[in-house]
Amino acid sequence: MVLRNFTALLFFLMPFCMMSAATSQDIDKVALTISGNIEAAAPAEFSIRALEALPRTTIVTATPWHDGKVTFEGVLLSDLMAQVGGKGTRAEFFALNDYRAVIPVADFKASKPILAYKVNGDYISIRKKGPLFVIYPYDQYPEMKTEIFYSRSVWQVRSIVIE
């Protein structure tokens, strides 16, 4: 009887153990492709680990998609554009579900949004709007609490095209 309960417990816990292992392996897979008007001839590809190697920025803010204030960690979009030599006036963001939004490149310096890969210290899973999520510092700039800026907060970002 005890052995049967132990076996049942193992089968119950196995998916959770596998999810943890998959998350650690996923940070080395390509999560983001940047193309268009960039210095490189080929699209630039980044894993989560490569994004973590860039200067990190933290934004603590409330969003319409979370309860209370949340701590986001990621890379400033202005730093990411500098990294790839992005030259353009607009950036089109594409999500895993084919949602797309255009963000003026001027926002990157003026509003300081980040491409977040962590929320409250944990990598953002696809189920929780990850692995990459555009976040603006809404609490720092209350004038950004509008549909225009909310529509630019693309989650499940997979690629960016600089125009």
N, C-alpha and C positions, 0 to 999 in steps of 0.2 A: 504494500500500500504506500509506504513512504517513498519507495523508488518510483512508483507511478506518479506521485505528486511532484517529485523532483524533476522527472522527465517532462511533465506538463509545464512546469515552471520554466525549464530550459527552452522549450518550444515557444512559450509566451515571450521570453526575453530576447530570443535570437534576432527578431527584426530590429529591436532597438539597438543592439550591439552592432548589427550590420549598418544601420544608419550612421552611427558615429564613425565607423571606419570609412564609409563612403564619403562623408563630409571631409575628412582629413585628406582623402585622395583627390577630391574634387578641386581643392585649392591649387593644384598644379595643372589642371586642364584649362584650355583656352576658354575664358568666360566672356571676353570682350574683343571685338574687332573694330578698329577705327580706320576709315578710308576716306577718300575724297581729296580735298586740298590739304595734303600733308607732305612733309619733306620726303618721306620714303616713297619709292616707286611702288612698293607692294603695301597692302594693308598692314597696319600695326596690330599685333595680337598680344593680349595680356591675360595671364592667369590671375587669380586672386592673390597668389603669392607675389607675383610681379607688381601688382597694384600696391600691395603692402610695403614693397621696397621703396615706393615713392613717399614723399613727405605726407604725414598723416594729419588730418584735421578732424576735430570732434565738434558736432553740433548737438546741443541739448535743446529740444523743442517739442511742443505739442504738434500733432498732425491730425487731420481728419480721419486717418486710418488706424490710429492707435489710441489707447486709453491713457490719459495723462501725458506727462513729459517723458520723452524717450531719448536715449543717448545713441547717436549715430556716429560711426567712425568710417572714414574713407579718405579719398583724395579730392582736393579742390579741382573742379573742372578746369580752372585756369592753369593749374600745374600739369594736368593731363594733356592739355592742348600744347603747352610749352614742350612737354616731353616728346610729342610726335611732330612738332613743328607745324601745328595746325594754323592755316591762314585762310580766313573766311569770315563771313558776317553772320552765318547761321549754322547751326548743327542740328541734324535730324537724328533723333533717337528712336531706335526700333526695339520693341520688347519681344519676348518669347512668344507672346500671344498675338503678334503682329500689330499691336497698338503702336502708333508712332506720334511723335510730337516734335515740333520745331522749337528750338530755344535759340534766341539771339546770342551770339558769342559775346556781345557786350554784357550780358547777364553774368558771365563767368567772373568778371572782375568786380562789377558793381554790386551784385547780390551775393556773391561767394557761395554758390551751391556746391555740394560735394556729390561724388559718386560713392555712395555708402556701400560697404561690404560687410559691416557689422552693425548690429543693433543690440544695445545693452550688453556689449562684450561678446556676443555670439555671432558667428557667421550667419548671414541671412539665407534661409532655405528658400527654395522656389515657392513652397507652400506659404511662406511668410513674406512674399513680394521680393525675393532675392533671385539670383545671388547679388545683383547690383540694383541700386535704387537711388534716383536723383532726389536729393533733399536740399531744400532751401532753409535758411535760418529764420523760420516763420516768427518765432517769439522775439527775435532781435529786431525784425523789421515787420511790424504788424500790418503795414500796407501791402505786404505780400499775401495776406490771408484772403486771396481772391481766387475765383475760378481760373483766371489766366495762369497764375503761378501753380495752382494745384494741378492743372492739366499738364504742366511742364515737369511735374514730379513723376517721371516715368519709373515704374518698377519692372522688375525682371528684364532689365536692359541687357541686350545681346550685342548691339552694334550702334556705332555712331558714324554718320557721314557728314564731313565738313564741307560746306559749300561757300 
